[in-house]
Amino acid sequence: MAKTITMGIQKGGCGKSTTTGILAHLMKENDYRVLVIDMDSQGNLTELLSGMSSNEFIGKSVLEAMQQNNVHDYLYKVEENLDLLPANNFLATFARWMYTSKTYSGDTISFSGSPTLILDNLLDQVRDEYDFILIDTPPSLSEQTTNALCASEFVVVMYECSNWCYSAIPNFMDSIESAFEIGKRKTEAIGILRTMNDVRRSDSKAFNEIIAEDFPNLVFETVITRKAPVGRLSLYGFKENKELKKALEQYLHFYEELMERVKD
């Protein structure tokens, strides 16, 4: 039975898509069977893993999978042991469909059950086919985020070392608690990953220390700093990337920390 992990925070620029993609790559390299789900209508993770424009997946995305209640017909095989449920701009119509049953194409498709458990119920079709399911979320406390949280046992809270991200933490923690109460997965925060750290700035250092003081048992020891090879992953991807080793090196310790926590 797959363990499902969501990467989230209701703020952009915190490394959610990059971290999800890197984790998927590292898990696949360690012979785990991995399904990655892009729940962000920007489709950045889709483009990172597939090497194609997210528009190539119009009509073939996670949105249609949820509307048709069918996972298998919408899976995209990235490579051996790594599958993707892609996203594109039309995922932004997810909430409208939830509340009106109207799809972006004008069709009427109803669903039964709780609207916050649509993704969770869908994933029941494939949970025994993977070791891990990783979910990327949009930079908002949206219906996509709520569905991702309720479908997950674990949440990695992405924390950019800044004041605005620090102020976003309480509301996101409340959302995780709500998913625990509403959902069926006993959703919990498995850790806080400090990302996008600029070692030249004293305020970044200060917010690193503050979050560690507030959540001493949650913060990962690893702190991800800003490095060019990581930033260029969106350009070069994971195949034939001469910088890949440098891009992955600071994530290796985080990966080890995370795997230890989810095994407990």
Contacts in CASP RR format, 6 or more apart in sequence:
PFRMAT RR
TARGET T0000
AUTHOR 0000-0000-0000
METHOD contacts of the structure
MODEL  1
MAKTITMGIQKGGCGKSTTTGILAHLMKENDYRVLVIDMDSQGNLTELLS
GMSSNEFIGKSVLEAMQQNNVHDYLYKVEENLDLLPANNFLATFARWMYT
SKTYSGDTISFSGSPTLILDNLLDQVRDEYDFILIDTPPSLSEQTTNALC
ASEFVVVMYECSNWCYSAIPNFMDSIESAFEIGKRKTEAIGILRTMNDVR
RSDSKAFNEIIAEDFPNLVFETVITRKAPVGRLSLYGFKENKELKKALEQ
YLHFYEELMERVKD
1 127 0 8 1.000
1 128 0 8 1.000
2 35 0 8 1.000
2 123 0 8 1.000
2 126 0 8 1.000
2 127 0 8 1.000
2 128 0 8 1.000
2 129 0 8 1.000
2 130 0 8 1.000
2 131 0 8 1.000
2 132 0 8 1.000
2 133 0 8 1.000
3 131 0 8 1.000
3 132 0 8 1.000
3 133 0 8 1.000
3 153 0 8 1.000
3 154 0 8 1.000
3 262 0 8 1.000
4 123 0 8 1.000
4 127 0 8 1.000
4 132 0 8 1.000
4 133 0 8 1.000
4 134 0 8 1.000
4 135 0 8 1.000
4 151 0 8 1.000
4 152 0 8 1.000
4 153 0 8 1.000
4 154 0 8 1.000
4 185 0 8 1.000
5 23 0 8 1.000
5 132 0 8 1.000
5 133 0 8 1.000
5 134 0 8 1.000
5 135 0 8 1.000
5 152 0 8 1.000
5 153 0 8 1.000
5 154 0 8 1.000
5 155 0 8 1.000
5 156 0 8 1.000
5 190 0 8 1.000
5 258 0 8 1.000
5 262 0 8 1.000
6 134 0 8 1.000
6 135 0 8 1.000
6 137 0 8 1.000
6 148 0 8 1.000
6 149 0 8 1.000
6 151 0 8 1.000
6 152 0 8 1.000
6 154 0 8 1.000
6 155 0 8 1.000
6 156 0 8 1.000
7 15 0 8 1.000
7 16 0 8 1.000
7 19 0 8 1.000
7 20 0 8 1.000
7 23 0 8 1.000
7 134 0 8 1.000
7 135 0 8 1.000
7 136 0 8 1.000
7 137 0 8 1.000
7 155 0 8 1.000
7 156 0 8 1.000
7 158 0 8 1.000
8 14 0 8 1.000
8 16 0 8 1.000
8 136 0 8 1.000
8 137 0 8 1.000
8 145 0 8 1.000
8 148 0 8 1.000
8 155 0 8 1.000
8 156 0 8 1.000
8 157 0 8 1.000
8 158 0 8 1.000
8 172 0 8 1.000
9 16 0 8 1.000
9 139 0 8 1.000
9 157 0 8 1.000
9 158 0 8 1.000
9 159 0 8 1.000
9 160 0 8 1.000
9 165 0 8 1.000
9 168 0 8 1.000
9 169 0 8 1.000
9 172 0 8 1.000
10 139 0 8 1.000
10 140 0 8 1.000
10 141 0 8 1.000
10 145 0 8 1.000
10 168 0 8 1.000
10 171 0 8 1.000
10 172 0 8 1.000
10 175 0 8 1.000
11 139 0 8 1.000
11 160 0 8 1.000
11 164 0 8 1.000
11 165 0 8 1.000
11 168 0 8 1.000
12 139 0 8 1.000
12 160 0 8 1.000
13 139 0 8 1.000
13 160 0 8 1.000
13 196 0 8 1.000
14 139 0 8 1.000
14 158 0 8 1.000
14 159 0 8 1.000
14 160 0 8 1.000
14 165 0 8 1.000
14 195 0 8 1.000
14 196 0 8 1.000
15 158 0 8 1.000
15 160 0 8 1.000
15 195 0 8 1.000
15 196 0 8 1.000
16 40 0 8 1.000
16 136 0 8 1.000
16 137 0 8 1.000
16 139 0 8 1.000
16 158 0 8 1.000
17 38 0 8 1.000
17 40 0 8 1.000
17 43 0 8 1.000
17 44 0 8 1.000
17 45 0 8 1.000
17 48 0 8 1.000
17 136 0 8 1.000
18 48 0 8 1.000
18 230 0 8 1.000
18 231 0 8 1.000
18 233 0 8 1.000
18 234 0 8 1.000
19 156 0 8 1.000
19 158 0 8 1.000
19 193 0 8 1.000
19 195 0 8 1.000
19 224 0 8 1.000
19 251 0 8 1.000
20 36 0 8 1.000
20 45 0 8 1.000
20 134 0 8 1.000
20 135 0 8 1.000
20 136 0 8 1.000
21 36 0 8 1.000
21 45 0 8 1.000
21 48 0 8 1.000
21 49 0 8 1.000
21 134 0 8 1.000
21 136 0 8 1.000
22 233 0 8 1.000
22 247 0 8 1.000
22 248 0 8 1.000
22 251 0 8 1.000
22 255 0 8 1.000
23 134 0 8 1.000
23 251 0 8 1.000
23 255 0 8 1.000
23 258 0 8 1.000
24 34 0 8 1.000
24 36 0 8 1.000
24 49 0 8 1.000
24 82 0 8 1.000
24 134 0 8 1.000
25 82 0 8 1.000
25 238 0 8 1.000
25 248 0 8 1.000
26 248 0 8 1.000
26 251 0 8 1.000
26 252 0 8 1.000
26 255 0 8 1.000
27 34 0 8 1.000
27 131 0 8 1.000
27 132 0 8 1.000
27 134 0 8 1.000
28 34 0 8 1.000
28 79 0 8 1.000
28 80 0 8 1.000
28 81 0 8 1.000
28 82 0 8 1.000
31 81 0 8 1.000
32 81 0 8 1.000
32 131 0 8 1.000
32 132 0 8 1.000
33 81 0 8 1.000
33 129 0 8 1.000
33 130 0 8 1.000
33 131 0 8 1.000
33 132 0 8 1.000
34 81 0 8 1.000
34 82 0 8 1.000
34 83 0 8 1.000
34 130 0 8 1.000
34 131 0 8 1.000
34 132 0 8 1.000
34 133 0 8 1.000
34 134 0 8 1.000
35 75 0 8 1.000
35 83 0 8 1.000
35 84 0 8 1.000
35 85 0 8 1.000
35 126 0 8 1.000
35 129 0 8 1.000
35 130 0 8 1.000
35 132 0 8 1.000
35 133 0 8 1.000
35 134 0 8 1.000
36 45 0 8 1.000
36 49 0 8 1.000
36 78 0 8 1.000
36 82 0 8 1.000
36 83 0 8 1.000
36 84 0 8 1.000
36 85 0 8 1.000
36 133 0 8 1.000
36 134 0 8 1.000
36 135 0 8 1.000
36 136 0 8 1.000
37 62 0 8 1.000
37 84 0 8 1.000
37 85 0 8 1.000
37 119 0 8 1.000
37 133 0 8 1.000
37 134 0 8 1.000
37 135 0 8 1.000
37 136 0 8 1.000
37 148 0 8 1.000
38 44 0 8 1.000
38 45 0 8 1.000
38 46 0 8 1.000
38 62 0 8 1.000
38 84 0 8 1.000
38 85 0 8 1.000
38 86 0 8 1.000
38 87 0 8 1.000
38 136 0 8 1.000
39 62 0 8 1.000
39 87 0 8 1.000
39 91 0 8 1.000
39 119 0 8 1.000
39 135 0 8 1.000
39 136 0 8 1.000
39 137 0 8 1.000
39 138 0 8 1.000
39 144 0 8 1.000
39 145 0 8 1.000
39 147 0 8 1.000
39 148 0 8 1.000
40 87 0 8 1.000
40 91 0 8 1.000
40 136 0 8 1.000
40 137 0 8 1.000
40 138 0 8 1.000
40 139 0 8 1.000
40 144 0 8 1.000
41 87 0 8 1.000
41 88 0 8 1.000
41 89 0 8 1.000
41 90 0 8 1.000
41 91 0 8 1.000
41 92 0 8 1.000
41 94 0 8 1.000
41 138 0 8 1.000
41 144 0 8 1.000
42 54 0 8 1.000
42 87 0 8 1.000
42 89 0 8 1.000
42 138 0 8 1.000
43 54 0 8 1.000
43 86 0 8 1.000
43 87 0 8 1.000
43 88 0 8 1.000
43 89 0 8 1.000
43 91 0 8 1.000
44 54 0 8 1.000
44 136 0 8 1.000
44 234 0 8 1.000
45 87 0 8 1.000
45 136 0 8 1.000
46 52 0 8 1.000
46 54 0 8 1.000
46 57 0 8 1.000
46 61 0 8 1.000
46 84 0 8 1.000
46 86 0 8 1.000
46 87 0 8 1.000
46 88 0 8 1.000
47 53 0 8 1.000
47 54 0 8 1.000
47 234 0 8 1.000
48 233 0 8 1.000
48 234 0 8 1.000
48 237 0 8 1.000
49 78 0 8 1.000
49 82 0 8 1.000
49 84 0 8 1.000
49 238 0 8 1.000
50 56 0 8 1.000
50 57 0 8 1.000
50 76 0 8 1.000
50 78 0 8 1.000
50 84 0 8 1.000
50 86 0 8 1.000
51 237 0 8 1.000
54 86 0 8 1.000
54 87 0 8 1.000
54 88 0 8 1.000
54 89 0 8 1.000
55 88 0 8 1.000
55 89 0 8 1.000
57 76 0 8 1.000
57 86 0 8 1.000
57 87 0 8 1.000
57 88 0 8 1.000
58 88 0 8 1.000
58 90 0 8 1.000
59 90 0 8 1.000
60 74 0 8 1.000
60 76 0 8 1.000
60 86 0 8 1.000
61 74 0 8 1.000
61 85 0 8 1.000
61 86 0 8 1.000
61 87 0 8 1.000
61 88 0 8 1.000
61 90 0 8 1.000
61 91 0 8 1.000
62 74 0 8 1.000
62 85 0 8 1.000
62 86 0 8 1.000
62 87 0 8 1.000
62 91 0 8 1.000
63 87 0 8 1.000
63 88 0 8 1.000
63 90 0 8 1.000
63 91 0 8 1.000
63 93 0 8 1.000
63 94 0 8 1.000
63 97 0 8 1.000
63 104 0 8 1.000
64 74 0 8 1.000
65 71 0 8 1.000
65 73 0 8 1.000
65 74 0 8 1.000
65 85 0 8 1.000
65 122 0 8 1.000
66 94 0 8 1.000
66 118 0 8 1.000
66 119 0 8 1.000
66 122 0 8 1.000
67 97 0 8 1.000
67 103 0 8 1.000
67 109 0 8 1.000
67 111 0 8 1.000
68 74 0 8 1.000
68 109 0 8 1.000
69 111 0 8 1.000
69 121 0 8 1.000
69 122 0 8 1.000
70 125 0 8 1.000
71 85 0 8 1.000
71 122 0 8 1.000
71 123 0 8 1.000
71 125 0 8 1.000
71 126 0 8 1.000
72 125 0 8 1.000
72 126 0 8 1.000
74 85 0 8 1.000
74 86 0 8 1.000
75 83 0 8 1.000
75 84 0 8 1.000
75 85 0 8 1.000
76 83 0 8 1.000
76 84 0 8 1.000
76 85 0 8 1.000
76 86 0 8 1.000
77 83 0 8 1.000
77 84 0 8 1.000
78 84 0 8 1.000
83 130 0 8 1.000
90 104 0 8 1.000
91 144 0 8 1.000
93 103 0 8 1.000
93 104 0 8 1.000
94 143 0 8 1.000
94 144 0 8 1.000
95 142 0 8 1.000
95 143 0 8 1.000
96 102 0 8 1.000
96 104 0 8 1.000
97 103 0 8 1.000
97 104 0 8 1.000
97 109 0 8 1.000
98 111 0 8 1.000
98 115 0 8 1.000
98 118 0 8 1.000
98 143 0 8 1.000
99 115 0 8 1.000
101 108 0 8 1.000
101 109 0 8 1.000
101 110 0 8 1.000
101 111 0 8 1.000
102 108 0 8 1.000
103 109 0 8 1.000
111 118 0 8 1.000
113 121 0 8 1.000
114 182 0 8 1.000
115 143 0 8 1.000
116 143 0 8 1.000
116 146 0 8 1.000
116 147 0 8 1.000
116 150 0 8 1.000
116 179 0 8 1.000
116 182 0 8 1.000
116 183 0 8 1.000
117 147 0 8 1.000
117 150 0 8 1.000
117 151 0 8 1.000
117 182 0 8 1.000
117 183 0 8 1.000
117 184 0 8 1.000
118 147 0 8 1.000
119 135 0 8 1.000
119 147 0 8 1.000
119 148 0 8 1.000
119 150 0 8 1.000
119 151 0 8 1.000
120 147 0 8 1.000
120 150 0 8 1.000
120 151 0 8 1.000
120 183 0 8 1.000
120 184 0 8 1.000
120 185 0 8 1.000
123 133 0 8 1.000
123 151 0 8 1.000
126 133 0 8 1.000
127 133 0 8 1.000
133 151 0 8 1.000
135 148 0 8 1.000
135 151 0 8 1.000
135 152 0 8 1.000
137 144 0 8 1.000
137 145 0 8 1.000
137 148 0 8 1.000
138 144 0 8 1.000
138 145 0 8 1.000
141 171 0 8 1.000
141 172 0 8 1.000
141 175 0 8 1.000
145 175 0 8 1.000
146 175 0 8 1.000
146 178 0 8 1.000
146 179 0 8 1.000
149 155 0 8 1.000
149 175 0 8 1.000
149 176 0 8 1.000
149 178 0 8 1.000
149 179 0 8 1.000
149 187 0 8 1.000
150 179 0 8 1.000
150 182 0 8 1.000
150 183 0 8 1.000
150 184 0 8 1.000
150 185 0 8 1.000
150 187 0 8 1.000
151 185 0 8 1.000
152 179 0 8 1.000
152 185 0 8 1.000
152 187 0 8 1.000
153 185 0 8 1.000
153 186 0 8 1.000
153 187 0 8 1.000
153 188 0 8 1.000
154 187 0 8 1.000
154 188 0 8 1.000
154 189 0 8 1.000
154 190 0 8 1.000
154 261 0 8 1.000
154 262 0 8 1.000
155 176 0 8 1.000
155 179 0 8 1.000
155 187 0 8 1.000
155 188 0 8 1.000
155 189 0 8 1.000
155 190 0 8 1.000
155 191 0 8 1.000
156 189 0 8 1.000
156 190 0 8 1.000
156 191 0 8 1.000
156 192 0 8 1.000
156 193 0 8 1.000
156 258 0 8 1.000
157 169 0 8 1.000
157 172 0 8 1.000
157 173 0 8 1.000
157 176 0 8 1.000
157 189 0 8 1.000
157 191 0 8 1.000
157 192 0 8 1.000
157 193 0 8 1.000
157 218 0 8 1.000
158 193 0 8 1.000
158 195 0 8 1.000
159 165 0 8 1.000
159 166 0 8 1.000
159 169 0 8 1.000
159 192 0 8 1.000
159 193 0 8 1.000
159 194 0 8 1.000
159 195 0 8 1.000
159 211 0 8 1.000
160 195 0 8 1.000
160 196 0 8 1.000
161 194 0 8 1.000
161 195 0 8 1.000
161 196 0 8 1.000
161 197 0 8 1.000
161 198 0 8 1.000
161 203 0 8 1.000
161 204 0 8 1.000
161 205 0 8 1.000
161 207 0 8 1.000
161 208 0 8 1.000
161 211 0 8 1.000
161 223 0 8 1.000
162 196 0 8 1.000
162 203 0 8 1.000
162 204 0 8 1.000
162 207 0 8 1.000
163 203 0 8 1.000
163 207 0 8 1.000
165 207 0 8 1.000
166 207 0 8 1.000
166 210 0 8 1.000
166 211 0 8 1.000
169 192 0 8 1.000
169 211 0 8 1.000
169 214 0 8 1.000
173 189 0 8 1.000
176 187 0 8 1.000
176 188 0 8 1.000
176 189 0 8 1.000
179 185 0 8 1.000
179 187 0 8 1.000
180 186 0 8 1.000
180 187 0 8 1.000
180 188 0 8 1.000
189 218 0 8 1.000
190 258 0 8 1.000
190 261 0 8 1.000
190 262 0 8 1.000
191 215 0 8 1.000
191 218 0 8 1.000
191 219 0 8 1.000
191 220 0 8 1.000
191 261 0 8 1.000
192 211 0 8 1.000
192 215 0 8 1.000
192 218 0 8 1.000
192 219 0 8 1.000
192 220 0 8 1.000
193 220 0 8 1.000
193 222 0 8 1.000
193 224 0 8 1.000
193 254 0 8 1.000
194 208 0 8 1.000
194 211 0 8 1.000
194 219 0 8 1.000
194 220 0 8 1.000
194 222 0 8 1.000
194 223 0 8 1.000
194 224 0 8 1.000
195 223 0 8 1.000
195 224 0 8 1.000
196 224 0 8 1.000
196 226 0 8 1.000
197 204 0 8 1.000
197 208 0 8 1.000
197 223 0 8 1.000
197 224 0 8 1.000
197 225 0 8 1.000
197 226 0 8 1.000
198 204 0 8 1.000
198 225 0 8 1.000
198 226 0 8 1.000
199 205 0 8 1.000
199 225 0 8 1.000
208 223 0 8 1.000
211 219 0 8 1.000
212 219 0 8 1.000
220 254 0 8 1.000
220 257 0 8 1.000
220 258 0 8 1.000
221 253 0 8 1.000
221 257 0 8 1.000
222 250 0 8 1.000
222 251 0 8 1.000
222 253 0 8 1.000
222 254 0 8 1.000
222 257 0 8 1.000
224 230 0 8 1.000
224 250 0 8 1.000
224 251 0 8 1.000
224 254 0 8 1.000
225 250 0 8 1.000
227 246 0 8 1.000
227 247 0 8 1.000
227 250 0 8 1.000
229 243 0 8 1.000
229 244 0 8 1.000
229 246 0 8 1.000
229 247 0 8 1.000
230 247 0 8 1.000
230 250 0 8 1.000
231 247 0 8 1.000
232 243 0 8 1.000
232 247 0 8 1.000
233 241 0 8 1.000
233 247 0 8 1.000
236 242 0 8 1.000
236 243 0 8 1.000
236 244 0 8 1.000
237 244 0 8 1.000
238 244 0 8 1.000
241 247 0 8 1.000
END
